[in-house]
Amino acid sequence: MGKSKLPQDRALDLLADVGDGLRRKLPDKAVQWIETGAALGALRAGAKVAGGVVRRNPLLVGAAVAGAGLLWYAARQGAGDAGRRSPPGARAAARRSGAGRLRRLSPG
């Protein structure tokens, strides 16, 4: 499939070769700066999209924030109850032994 490759495939191969060559020639610090710049660019683009969504759908965002707050509250309550609850098998053992039942005192 040497010459019958699509032009897009050849272009991608060429770009990959150029990128590899640049990575080998540039010092590590420069590559780190380029990666950081790319990450900041992606973060900025994501922030723009998020801002647009908030502007167009404020009710949806409010509902999402309220739902996240309720989940946090439920998790917090569950963590607090875990210390006060009895161990998992304690109730079944108490039922089998008859603990906690009122017994009639027989006369005499």
Beta strands, then each sheet from edge to edge (+ up, - down):
end
